[in-house]
Amino acid sequence: MSAPSARTVQACTACGMIDGISATRTPMTVAVRLTSLHRRRLREVWRSAGWPAQDIVEAELLAMGLLERQHDAAGRCTLRVTDAGIQTLAESAALNRAARSDHETLVEQVAQAMVREGRIAWRGLSLRARVVTGEVEGWQMAMPDVFSVRHTSVAAYLQPVVHEIKVRRADLLADLRRPAKRAAYLDMAGAVVYVLAEGIGRADEVPPECGVMEMRAGVLETLRPAPVRALPHEAGLPFAVWMALARATPVPMPESEQRRLGEDLSTLPDDLPDQA
């Protein structure tokens, strides 16, 4: 028996039969997990004219019903975010705001803890560090969540520390895959500590050159102390760091511990930390 022609196959496929065998395929339902890559593409389409990229990410968004194709009178195809896609964008934005709020809360708690220990702390600094990658040496900008030094008049006693705050496991794992970032922190500080929200990670997941703390029921607990190194700088810190600190405002002392001008210092509590 001769094989059917292409026209016959096309016609029979349209009616669902080829040589008496059903040519209709049963639609397959493939579960696609929505990732940050999908959400990013969804935002890009939302903010753009919707020209298709025709890659697998776009195909998955179309399959999930978050995007749909539209054709104009000239036959040009563009993409449009569906109502379900808009709902996904709104939910993603709400989750990001909540994560930022949790992160900022923990950053503030760590910064205040450093101040109560008698240290001078800063949030959101943008510092330049010298990083060596292989045999290549270069500069990299880093933004530690909390940077603190001891309140001292002796450069050798500064003990600069970087605290990196993580409240989501995905952010922690992504950060651990960035050795250059840790190298930048180690260039500007004698110790680096990861502070984790409860339950998002283990101490043994963090590289040994860093310490690990965890916030448990509102209390910072040390899971592994950070190795402390002396920085090879006569002034205690790299010059670029000193310049950044000169332009920045440190975290203020808690209101209950501040004193007004002219207030009797004999009323100061006896348990304030010693300062070298």
C-alpha positions in Angstrom: 0.0 0.0 0.0 1.4 3.3 -1.0 2.1 6.0 1.5 -0.5 8.9 1.6 0.5 12.1 -0.1 1.3 15.2 1.9 -2.1 16.7 0.8 -3.9 13.5 1.9 -2.1 13.5 5.2 -3.1 17.2 5.7 -6.7 16.6 4.8 -7.0 13.4 6.9 -5.3 15.1 9.8 -7.9 17.8 9.7 -10.6 15.2 10.0 -8.6 13.3 12.6 -7.8 10.1 10.6 -4.8 8.7 8.7 -5.4 5.2 7.2 -8.1 4.6 9.8 -5.8 5.6 12.7 -6.8 8.6 14.7 -4.4 11.5 14.1 -5.7 13.7 16.9 -3.2 14.1 19.7 -4.4 14.2 23.2 -3.3 17.6 24.7 -0.6 17.1 27.3 -0.7 19.1 30.5 2.8 20.0 31.6 3.4 21.5 35.0 5.7 24.5 34.8 7.0 26.0 38.0 7.0 29.7 38.0 10.5 31.0 38.7 12.1 34.4 39.1 13.1 34.2 35.4 9.5 33.9 34.4 8.5 36.8 36.6 11.2 39.0 35.2 10.2 38.3 31.7 6.6 39.0 32.6 7.6 42.4 33.9 9.6 43.1 30.8 6.6 42.3 28.5 4.3 44.4 30.7 6.6 47.4 30.3 7.4 46.9 26.6 5.6 46.9 23.3 5.3 43.1 23.5 7.5 42.0 20.7 8.0 38.2 21.0 11.4 36.6 21.8 10.2 33.1 20.9 12.3 31.3 23.5 11.4 28.7 26.0 10.6 31.1 28.8 8.1 32.8 26.5 6.7 29.5 25.5 6.2 28.5 29.1 4.5 31.8 30.0 2.2 31.2 27.1 1.4 27.7 28.2 0.7 28.9 31.7 -1.8 31.4 30.4 0.2 34.4 31.7 0.9 35.7 28.2 -1.2 35.6 25.0 -0.5 36.3 21.4 -2.2 39.0 19.4 -2.1 39.8 15.7 -2.7 43.2 14.1 -4.2 43.8 10.7 -0.8 43.4 9.1 -0.3 40.0 10.6 2.3 41.1 13.1 2.4 39.1 16.3 2.8 40.8 19.7 2.4 39.6 23.3 0.0 40.8 25.9 0.0 40.1 29.6 -3.3 38.3 30.5 -5.4 39.0 33.5 -3.8 36.0 35.2 -0.4 37.5 34.4 -1.4 40.8 35.9 -2.5 39.0 39.1 0.9 37.2 39.1 2.7 40.5 38.8 0.7 42.0 41.7 1.4 38.9 43.9 5.1 39.0 43.1 5.3 42.7 43.9 3.5 42.1 47.3 6.0 39.3 48.1 8.9 41.5 47.2 7.7 44.3 49.4 7.1 41.9 52.3 10.6 40.4 51.9 12.1 43.9 51.8 10.2 44.8 55.0 11.5 41.6 56.8 15.0 42.3 55.5 15.0 45.9 56.6 13.6 44.9 60.1 16.4 42.4 60.6 19.0 44.9 59.3 17.8 47.5 61.9 17.9 44.9 64.7 21.5 43.9 63.9 22.6 47.6 63.6 21.0 48.4 67.0 22.7 45.4 68.5 26.0 46.6 67.3 25.4 50.1 68.7 24.4 48.6 72.1 27.7 46.7 72.1 29.5 50.1 71.9 30.2 49.9 68.2 29.6 52.6 65.5 27.4 51.1 62.8 26.3 52.1 59.4 23.6 50.8 57.1 23.5 50.7 53.3 27.0 51.9 52.6 28.4 51.7 49.1 32.1 50.7 49.5 34.9 50.0 47.0 37.0 47.0 47.6 40.0 45.4 45.9 39.3 41.9 44.7 41.6 39.3 43.3 40.0 36.8 40.9 42.5 34.2 39.8 45.5 36.3 38.7 43.4 39.4 37.9 43.1 42.1 40.5 40.4 44.7 40.2 38.0 46.9 42.1 34.4 46.0 43.0 31.6 47.9 44.6 30.0 46.2 47.6 27.0 47.3 49.8 27.2 45.5 53.2 23.9 45.5 55.1 25.6 46.6 58.3 29.2 47.8 58.7 30.5 48.5 62.1 33.7 49.4 63.9 34.6 49.6 67.6 34.4 53.0 69.2 38.1 53.5 69.8 41.0 55.9 69.3 43.5 53.2 68.4 43.5 52.1 64.8 44.5 48.6 65.7 41.4 48.1 67.8 38.8 49.1 65.2 37.8 45.5 64.5 35.6 46.3 61.4 32.8 43.8 60.8 30.4 43.3 58.0 27.0 41.7 58.7 25.2 40.3 55.7 21.5 39.8 56.3 19.4 37.1 54.7 15.7 36.5 55.2 15.0 34.2 52.3 16.7 30.9 51.5 16.7 31.7 47.7 18.7 34.9 48.4 21.1 33.0 50.7 21.8 30.4 48.1 22.3 33.0 45.4 24.7 34.9 47.6 26.7 31.9 48.5 27.4 31.4 44.8 29.2 34.8 44.6 32.7 34.4 46.0 33.8 37.8 44.7 31.2 39.5 46.9 32.6 37.8 50.0 36.1 38.6 48.9 35.1 42.3 48.7 33.7 42.1 52.2 36.9 40.5 53.5 38.9 43.2 51.9 37.1 46.0 53.9 36.5 44.2 57.2 38.3 41.9 59.6 35.3 39.6 60.0 32.2 38.8 57.9 29.1 37.4 59.5 26.0 36.1 57.8 22.8 36.8 59.8 20.0 34.4 58.9 16.3 34.5 59.6 15.3 31.5 61.5 15.1 28.3 59.5 16.4 29.5 56.1 19.8 27.9 56.3 22.5 26.0 58.2 25.8 27.1 59.5 27.7 24.5 57.5 26.3 25.9 54.2 28.1 29.2 54.8 31.9 29.2 53.8 34.2 28.8 56.8 35.8 32.2 56.4 32.5 33.7 57.5 30.6 33.6 60.8 27.0 32.7 61.1 24.3 34.1 63.4 20.5 33.4 63.4 17.6 35.5 64.7 15.6 33.2 67.0 12.5 34.6 68.7 13.9 38.1 68.5 17.3 37.2 69.9 20.6 37.0 67.9 22.3 33.7 68.5 25.8 32.8 67.2 25.9 29.6 65.4 29.5 29.9 64.4 31.9 32.7 65.4 33.6 34.6 62.5 37.4 34.3 62.1 38.9 37.6 62.9 41.8 39.0 60.8 43.9 42.1 61.2 43.7 44.3 58.2 47.0 45.4 56.7 46.3 49.1 56.8 48.1 51.6 59.0 44.9 53.6 59.6 42.9 50.4 60.4 40.7 50.6 57.3 41.3 51.1 53.5 41.4 54.8 52.7 38.3 54.4 50.4 36.3 53.0 53.3 37.3 56.0 55.5 36.1 58.4 52.9 32.8 56.6 52.6 32.3 56.6 56.3 33.1 60.3 56.4 30.2 61.0 54.0 27.8 58.6 55.8 25.6 59.0 58.9 26.0 56.2 61.5 23.1 54.5 63.1 22.0 56.6 66.1 22.1 55.4 69.6 18.7 54.1 70.9 16.6 57.0 72.3 16.7 55.7 75.9 20.5 55.8 75.9 21.0 59.3 74.4 21.8 62.2 76.6 20.8 65.9 76.1 23.4 68.6 76.1 24.2 69.7 79.7 22.6 66.6 81.2 24.2 65.2 84.4 26.6 62.4 83.2 26.5 60.9 86.7 23.1 59.5 85.8 24.6 57.3 83.1 23.9 53.6 83.6 26.8 51.5 84.9 26.4 48.8 82.4 27.4 50.7 79.3 30.1 48.8 77.3 33.7 49.8 77.8 35.3 51.7 74.9 39.0 51.5 74.3 
